[in-house]
Amino acid sequence: MQPTRPGRPDPRAQAQQAQLAASLAGAVDLAAVKARNEAAARAQAAPPPSAAVPAGAPGSAVVDVTEATFQTEVLDRSFQVPVVLDLWAEWCGPCKQLSPVLERLAAEGGGSWVLAKVDVDANPALAQGLRVQGIPAVKAVWQGQLVAEFTGAIPEEQARQFVTELVRATTGGAVPGEEPAGDDGLEDPRLDAAEAALERGDLEAAEAAYQAIVDAEPDHPVAGLALRQVQLFRRADAAGPDALARADAAPDDVAAQTRAADFQLGTGDVEGAFTRLVDVVRRTSGEDRDQARQHLVGLFEVVGGEDPRVIAARRQLMAALF
């Protein structure tokens, strides 16, 4: 299986890519995609959140949200960074314990995530729409989707773990619309060496060529994704079809599980690969859990953040982490 430059397909690679391409297509709700793309475009045009902006002001890492600003400050902003909703009320004693902790963590985060505070008494429609059963309630939103939540005041250590895992799980997700405008990189002559290697089936040389481009230009619009694809195909080829049986025979061997997931994704079983690694995250801890989580996030990058299976798997990952 070999990647080709978008817009300039290689006939000899097309047959090898067909199964993966078909698996990545998926059925998509076009209306939902349109709405998500519009939200992503608005997020791209807005300045990123910053801890330097005064709390409560638009663009701050801590912002007060109303029904009128929910779209901009939560849904649109979630296409830039994860947004944590703090649903509270003035009469709620536990809220007064949890909210300052979340505000302090958001300031420490330096804009890597946003704390959006919602007064449920002043915004009853939001509370109803978010299905708030009790407060304090905390809900995490990423790319317009609810990905994690908890209810009740928790110790600072647990709150820190919640936001840390949230940022980790969403790091690397491709945000729609983030590709630079203008030159799409398709005519970059440096890609020719990689394509020539692909045409002769030399994945090792292709990887080296793409890696050289990425080393010189980390934000190259083509080489980064192509490199990840080639690396996946090499890992899938190395794992081989026996990887599934070996992984099933050793459920606690994280390395075996990641090899099996690579083989599944490389042969088109996208959901199977994601489910395998989510299950590993769910039943492990410590370094094993982090290894599985990081590998899964890497597979998300290969498939693409807009894919509905990636969105679903991110929600499953957050549930497994907590």
C-alpha positions in Angstrom: 0.0 0.0 0.0 1.5 3.3 -1.1 0.4 6.9 -0.8 0.4 9.1 -3.9 0.5 12.9 -4.3 -3.1 14.3 -4.1 -4.3 15.3 -7.6 -1.6 13.2 -9.4 -2.5 9.6 -8.8 0.0 6.8 -9.6 -1.9 4.0 -11.4 0.4 1.3 -9.9 -0.4 2.5 -6.4 -4.1 3.0 -6.9 -5.0 -0.7 -6.7 -3.0 -1.1 -3.5 -4.7 2.0 -2.0 -8.2 1.1 -3.0 -9.1 -0.8 0.2 -7.8 1.9 2.5 -9.4 4.7 0.4 -12.7 2.9 0.5 -12.5 2.4 4.2 -11.7 6.1 4.8 -14.6 7.4 2.7 -17.4 6.5 5.1 -21.0 7.8 5.0 -21.1 11.4 6.1 -24.0 13.7 7.0 -23.4 16.5 4.5 -25.4 19.0 6.5 -23.3 18.2 9.6 -20.1 18.5 7.7 -21.2 21.9 6.3 -21.9 23.2 9.8 -18.6 21.8 11.1 -16.7 23.3 8.3 -18.3 26.7 8.8 -17.5 26.6 12.5 -13.9 25.6 11.8 -13.6 28.5 9.4 -14.8 30.9 12.0 -12.4 29.5 14.5 -9.5 29.8 12.1 -10.3 33.5 11.6 -10.4 34.2 15.4 -7.3 34.8 17.4 -6.2 31.7 19.5 -7.0 31.8 23.2 -4.4 33.2 25.6 -3.8 33.3 29.3 -2.6 36.9 28.8 -6.2 38.1 27.9 -8.1 39.2 31.0 -10.4 36.4 32.4 -13.9 36.8 31.1 -13.0 38.6 27.9 -13.4 37.0 24.4 -10.2 35.1 23.5 -9.3 34.5 27.2 -8.4 31.1 28.5 -11.3 31.7 31.0 -14.5 33.2 29.6 -18.1 33.6 30.8 -20.5 32.1 28.3 -24.2 32.9 27.7 -26.7 31.5 25.3 -25.8 34.3 22.9 -22.1 33.5 23.0 -22.2 29.7 23.2 -21.7 29.2 19.5 -18.6 31.5 19.2 -16.9 30.8 22.6 -17.6 27.1 22.8 -18.5 25.4 19.6 -16.4 27.5 17.2 -13.5 27.7 19.7 -13.5 23.9 20.1 -12.1 23.7 16.6 -9.0 25.4 17.9 -8.5 23.9 21.4 -10.6 21.7 23.7 -13.2 23.7 25.7 -14.1 22.7 29.2 -17.6 23.8 30.3 -18.0 24.7 34.0 -21.7 24.7 34.8 -22.3 26.4 38.1 -24.7 28.6 40.1 -24.2 31.2 42.8 -26.1 29.2 45.4 -24.0 26.1 44.8 -21.3 25.5 47.5 -19.4 22.8 45.8 -19.2 25.0 42.7 -17.3 27.6 44.7 -14.8 24.9 45.5 -14.3 23.6 42.0 -14.5 26.7 39.9 -11.4 28.4 41.3 -9.4 25.2 40.7 -10.5 25.0 37.1 -9.7 28.7 36.6 -6.2 28.3 38.0 -5.6 25.2 35.8 -6.8 27.1 32.7 -4.4 30.0 33.4 -1.6 27.5 33.8 -2.6 25.9 30.5 -1.6 29.1 28.7 -4.3 28.8 26.0 -3.9 25.1 25.4 -7.6 24.7 26.5 -10.4 27.1 27.4 -12.5 27.2 30.5 -16.1 28.3 29.6 -18.1 29.2 32.6 -21.9 28.9 32.4 -24.3 30.2 35.1 -27.1 27.7 34.8 -29.6 30.0 36.5 -29.0 32.8 34.0 -28.9 30.4 31.0 -31.5 27.7 31.6 -31.8 26.8 27.9 -28.1 25.9 27.8 -28.4 23.8 31.0 -31.4 22.0 29.5 -29.7 21.5 26.1 -26.6 20.1 27.8 -28.7 17.8 29.9 -27.4 19.0 33.2 -28.6 16.8 36.0 -26.7 18.4 38.9 -24.0 21.0 39.5 -21.2 21.5 39.5 -21.1 19.8 36.1 -18.0 19.8 33.9 -18.2 18.8 30.2 -15.4 18.8 27.6 -16.0 19.8 24.0 -13.7 19.1 21.1 -14.4 20.0 17.4 -18.1 20.6 18.3 -18.5 17.2 20.0 -18.9 16.4 23.7 -16.0 14.1 24.5 -15.9 13.8 28.3 -17.8 14.9 31.5 -18.1 14.5 35.2 -20.5 15.8 37.9 -19.6 17.1 41.4 -16.6 18.7 43.0 -13.4 16.7 42.7 -9.9 17.2 44.2 -7.5 19.4 42.3 -5.3 16.4 41.5 -8.2 14.7 39.7 -9.2 17.9 38.0 -5.6 18.4 36.7 -5.6 14.8 35.5 -8.9 15.4 33.6 -7.6 18.5 31.7 -4.2 17.0 31.1 -5.7 13.8 29.6 -8.1 15.9 27.6 -5.3 18.0 26.0 -3.2 14.9 25.4 -6.1 13.0 23.8 -7.0 15.9 21.4 -3.4 16.9 20.6 -2.6 16.0 17.0 -6.2 16.0 15.8 -6.5 17.6 12.4 -8.7 20.7 12.7 -10.7 21.3 9.6 -9.6 24.4 7.6 -6.1 24.7 9.2 -4.3 24.1 5.9 -2.6 27.2 4.7 -4.2 29.1 1.8 -2.5 29.6 -1.5 0.2 27.2 -2.7 -0.9 23.6 -1.8 2.6 22.2 -2.3 1.6 19.7 -5.0 4.2 21.0 -7.5 7.1 20.9 -5.0 9.9 19.3 -6.9 11.2 17.7 -3.7 8.2 15.4 -3.8 9.4 13.8 -7.0 12.0 11.7 -5.3 9.5 10.3 -2.9 7.0 9.5 -5.7 9.7 7.8 -7.7 10.5 5.6 -4.7 6.8 4.8 -4.4 6.6 3.9 -8.0 9.3 1.3 -7.6 7.9 0.0 -4.4 10.7 1.3 -2.2 8.9 2.5 0.9 12.1 3.0 2.9 13.4 5.5 0.3 10.0 7.2 0.1 10.0 7.6 3.9 13.5 9.1 3.8 12.5 11.5 1.1 9.3 12.7 2.9 11.2 12.9 6.2 13.8 15.2 4.6 11.1 17.6 3.5 9.4 17.6 6.9 12.7 18.2 8.6 13.3 21.2 6.5 9.7 22.4 6.4 7.6 21.0 9.3 4.4 22.6 8.1 4.6 21.3 4.5 1.0 20.8 3.3 1.7 17.4 1.7 4.8 15.8 3.0 3.6 15.4 6.7 0.6 13.4 5.9 2.4 11.4 3.2 5.1 10.6 5.7 2.6 9.3 8.3 1.0 7.2 5.6 4.2 5.6 4.4 5.2 4.9 8.0 1.9 3.2 8.7 2.2 1.1 5.5 5.7 0.0 6.5 4.5 -0.9 10.0 1.5 -2.8 8.6 3.7 -4.7 6.2 6.2 -5.6 8.9 3.4 -6.7 11.3 1.8 -9.0 8.7 -1.5 -10.9 8.9 -0.2 -13.0 11.9 -0.2 -9.8 14.0 -3.9 -10.3 14.8 -3.5 -13.8 16.1 -0.5 -12.8 18.1 -2.3 -9.9 19.7 -5.4 -11.9 20.5 -3.2 -14.5 22.2 -1.4 -11.8 24.3 -4.0 -9.2 25.3 -1.7 -7.6 27.9 1.2 -7.1 25.3 0.7 -3.4 24.3 3.4 -3.6 21.6 1.5 -6.6 20.0 -1.8 -4.7 20.2 -0.3 -1.6 18.4 1.2 -3.8 15.7 -2.2 -5.5 15.2 -3.9 -2.1 15.1 -1.4 -0.9 12.4 -2.2 -4.0 10.3 -5.9 -3.4 10.7 -5.7 0.2 9.7 -3.3 -0.6 6.9 -5.8 -3.1 5.4 -8.8 -0.9 5.8 -10.3 -2.0 9.2 -10.4 1.5 10.6 -12.9 1.0 13.3 -11.3 -2.3 14.4 -8.0 -0.6 14.8 -9.5 2.2 16.9 -11.6 -0.2 19.0 -8.6 -2.4 19.7 -6.5 0.5 21.1 -9.4 2.1 23.0 -9.8 -1.3 24.8 -6.1 -1.4 25.6 -6.4 2.1 27.1 -9.4 1.1 29.1 -7.8 -1.9 30.8 -4.3 -0.6 31.3 -2.6 2.1 33.3 0.7 4.0 33.6 3.2 3.7 30.8 1.2 1.0 29.0 -1.9 3.2 28.9 0.1 6.2 27.7 1.8 4.1 24.9 -1.5 2.9 23.6 -3.1 6.4 23.8 -0.2 8.0 21.9 -0.3 5.3 19.2 -4.0 5.7 18.8 -3.7 9.5 18.5 -1.1 8.9 15.8 -3.6 6.7 13.9 -6.1 9.5 14.2 -3.7 11.8 12.3 -3.4 9.3 9.5 -7.2 9.0 9.0 -8.0 12.7 9.6 -9.8 14.6 12.3 -12.9 15.2 10.2 -13.6 11.5 9.7 -16.7 10.5 11.7 -14.9 7.4 12.9 -12.1 9.5 14.4 -14.7 11.7 16.1 -16.4 8.7 17.6 -13.2 7.1 18.6 -12.0 10.3 20.4 -15.2 10.2 22.5 -14.6 6.6 23.3 -11.0 7.4 24.2 -12.0 10.1 26.6 -14.5 7.7 28.2 -11.8 5.1 28.6 -9.4 7.6 30.2 -11.9 8.5 32.8 
